Amino acid sequence: MENTIKNFLRKVDEATFVKKKKIGFGMKMYNETIADSLKRASKFAEVVVIVPLDFDGPKNFSVIRDANPEEKLAAMLVSGELDGIVRGTIDDFKTLEHYKKLTNEKCLAAPALFRIPGEYYFLLGLVTNTEGYEKEERLFIAQTIASFLKKSGIDSKIAVFAGTRHETYERKSDVKEGTVGYLNKTYEDAEWIVKKLKDDGYVASNYTIDVDVAIKDGYNILLPVNGLVANQIFHLLFVFGGQDFGIRIGFSKIYIDNSRNETNFEPHIKFACALANSNSDQGTVKILKP
């Protein structure tokens, strides 16, 4: 069977039900749709909901109330009280910073693994507004994600994007100032990144602005111009039915992130549970190779 992200997700399905794992979930306030998704997830995971003091939490779940739910969720993960966490609807920055403070670990990359209608599967390499503005950072992120895929036997095909098309750059490449100059620099950066990736033995191409073409061509890592553009792509994908898992590469613990606008957390908890089972002695399905 060909090693693809689609088959990687089949392994996730298999590993999910090996054993119920204790997965922490942060919930800021009640939302019936979110509560329903947690109920569905309770079929394969023991969901522990961490909430602020002014919220009783959803019914029929183990609920922990805390003045600082972000810190509590991170601390329970680090202490081993939880097998994994899904950040949920509590503050992303506070949760992440407390985890890093407790562990001294650094998140090397935080891609979102997407599947969208039409049976397309890929990793969106940037998702945060503040990342990816320097070519060296984007190159490092692409290499880190490619290494992550390699652990599951998946060969990377990396699509790098720019702010202008090939033919437009050829006509205006001498412009260095203003808007056109900025767009030309994104093109030059993309070409530099592609060359470095190819030198490292990866399949890589500068798709300029053609995100749709790269997806249809089967490229499984998408590297937008910067985090701001990536974040907008991320939210657009949801409008058209995309589903994702937020993966924090570089952490020793299972830390799954998400968009603050999401309401269906069953897939995230499923992924966390599958990773926990894969990493355990009971895990017969190994999602990631050592």
Stockholm file with secondary structure:
# STOCKHOLM 1.0

chainA/1-290         MENTIKNFLRKVDEATFVKKKKIGFGMKMYNETIADSLKRASKFAEVVVIVPLDFDGPKNFSVIRDANPEEKLAAMLVSGELDGIVRGTIDDFKTLEHYKKLTNEKCLAAPALFRIPGEYYFLLGLVTNTEGYEKEERLFIAQTIASFLKKSGIDSKIAVFAGTRHETYERKSDVKEGTVGYLNKTYEDAEWIVKKLKDDGYVASNYTIDVDVAIKDGYNILLPVNGLVANQIFHLLFVFGGQDFGIRIGFSKIYIDNSRNETNFEPHIKFACALANSNSDQGTVKILKP
#=GR chainA/1-290 SS CCCCHHHHHHHHHHHHTSSCEEEEEECSSCCHHHHHHHHHHTTTEEEEEEECTTCCCCTTSEEEECSSHHHHHHHHHHHTSSSEEECTTSCHHHHHHHHHHHHCCCCCBCCEEEEETTTEEEEESCCSTTSCCSHHHHHHHHHHHHHHHHTTTCCCEEEEECSSCHHHHHHHTTCCSHHHHHHHHHHHHHHHHHHHHHHTTCEEEEEETCHHHHHHTTCCEEECSSHHHHHHHHHHHHHTTCEEEEECBTCSSCEEECCTTCCCCHHHHHHHHHHHHHHSTTCCSCSSCC
#=GC SS_cons         CCCCHHHHHHHHHHHHTSSCEEEEEECSSCCHHHHHHHHHHTTTEEEEEEECTTCCCCTTSEEEECSSHHHHHHHHHHHTSSSEEECTTSCHHHHHHHHHHHHCCCCCBCCEEEEETTTEEEEESCCSTTSCCSHHHHHHHHHHHHHHHHTTTCCCEEEEECSSCHHHHHHHTTCCSHHHHHHHHHHHHHHHHHHHHHHTTCEEEEEETCHHHHHHTTCCEEECSSHHHHHHHHHHHHHTTCEEEEECBTCSSCEEECCTTCCCCHHHHHHHHHHHHHHSTTCCSCSSCC
//
